[in-house]
Amino acid sequence: MLRILILLLLAGPALAAPPRWAMPVLQAGMAAHARGDFVTARRDFGRLAAQGSAIAETMLGQMAAAGNGQVADPASAATWWLRAANRGYAPAQLALAQAFARGEGVAKDAGAAWVWARLASTHGDGPTAVRARALAGALQPGLDAATLTKLEKRRLAWRPWATLPG
């Protein structure tokens, strides 16, 4: 999993041109998280998030949601996921869709959940895309045709944030 995250950091929308220090910091943050050293993990992910790393923003969201080394804070988690989702990072888009679907950290909003799930299904691959398609499919029966038309226009108009220079 660590190797996949590192490749995503380098190849995905997380950083335009990652600085040389980014990979070792991500590795250190993931290792710290794995051993339960959440203070170090938060520091390392925070450093990367300040440079526009969607992976780091997503990890900070996961840590906030789970209460890793802090009181669980669903609103903070949703904020981090929104930042990463807006960079086009599918795992964050899925996490944000799930938050909207459940109303955790954000107001419950099936329409927003559907849009983010559909975006995740088109930007993700493997399990992320499958889970995103399933969530969008589960939400769709609760949305009328006119609403779905508006939401689809919103999805098609969505553009990722510009990536930050390394």
N, C-alpha and C positions, 0 to 999 in steps of 0.2 A: 504494500500500500504506500509506503514512504516513497519508493521509486516512482510510482505512478504520480504522486503529488508533485514530486520534483520535476518530472517531465511536463506536467501540466503548467507548472510555474514558468518553465522555459518556453513552452510551445503555445500555451493558451493566451487568453486575453489578460492574464494576471499582471504582467509587466511588459511594456513595449520592448525594452532592451534591458533585461535585468542587470543590475550592477553585479560585479564579481562577488561581493559579499552575500548576495541573496541566497544562493543555494546552501552554503554552510549555515546560514541563519535559519532557513527553513528546516534543514536536517536537525539542527539543535533544538528548534521549537517542537518538532514532531517527536524527537526522542524524549524531551522533557515532558511533553504531554503523555507519552506512553508510560513513563515511570511515575506519573502523578505529581510532577513538579510544575504545578499550574502557574506559579508566579513567574518562573523562567519562561514557560511556554507563552504566557500572555505578553511578556516583554518582547520576546522574539517575534511573535506574530504581529504585535503592535508596530514594531520597527518596519516590518514588511508591508503592513497595511498602510502605513504613512507614505509608502512609495507606490501605492495603488495595486497591491497584490490581492486579487480576488480570492485566492486560496487562503491567505492569511485572514482576510475579512470573514470568510466562511468559517474558518476554525475559531475565530473570536466569537462568532455567533453561536457556534455549537457549544463552546465553553460557557457562554452566558446562559444559554438555554438549559444546559445540564447542571449548572451551578458548580462548575469545576473551579474550586478554590475561591468561590464567592457565593453569595446568595443567588439562586437562580433568578434571572432577570429576562423574562420573555420579550419585553419591549426593547431592551438593548440587543438581544439576539436578532430580532426582526430588523433593527436598524443596520446591523452589520450585514445581514443577508441582503437587505435592499441595496446596499452599496455594491456588494459583489454581484448581485443579480443584474444590476444596471451595467456592469462591465461585460455581461454576456456569459457569466459562469453558470453553467447548467445546474450543478449541485446546489448552489445558492438559490437559483430560481425555484428549484423544487422545494427547498426548505422554506422559502418565503411563501410559496403556494400553499404548503401544508399549514403554515402559521395563519394565513388568511382563511383557510378552510375551517380551522378549529377556533379561530378568534383568540390565538395565543400571542400576546404582545402587540397585537393590532386588532382593530374592530373586525368581527367576522364579516367576510365579504366573499361570497361564492363567485362573483364575477371577476374580482381581482385574482382570486385563487385559480380560476380557470385560465385566465390570460397567462399568469406566471407558469402554470403547469404546461400549457401548450408551448410556451417559449422554451421551457426546459426540455420538452420532448423533441423539439427541433434542434436545439443546441447541444443536447447531451447524447451520450451513446451508452450502450449496455444497460446496466441496471437503472441508472438515472433516467434514461429515456423511457424505459418500460414502466417504472413507477410513476413518472410524470404523465404518461399516456393513461395509465389506470386512474390516476386522480382526476384528470380532466374528464375522462369518461364517466366517472362516478358523479361529478358535479353537473355535467351537461343536462341530465333529465330535469334538474331543478331550475333551468334557465329557459325562458321562452324564446321563440324564434327571433323576435325583434331584438331582444337583449343579446342573443348570440351573434347577430349580425353586427351590432355595435362593438361587442367585445372582439370579434374577429378583425374589424377595422383597426381597433386599438392595438391588437397584436401585430398586425401587418405594418402599422406605422411605427412600432417600437424600434429604436436604434440604440446600440450600446454607447455608453460613455466613451469618450476618447480615452485611450490609455495614457498613463503618465510616463514621461521619459525616465529612464533609469538613472 
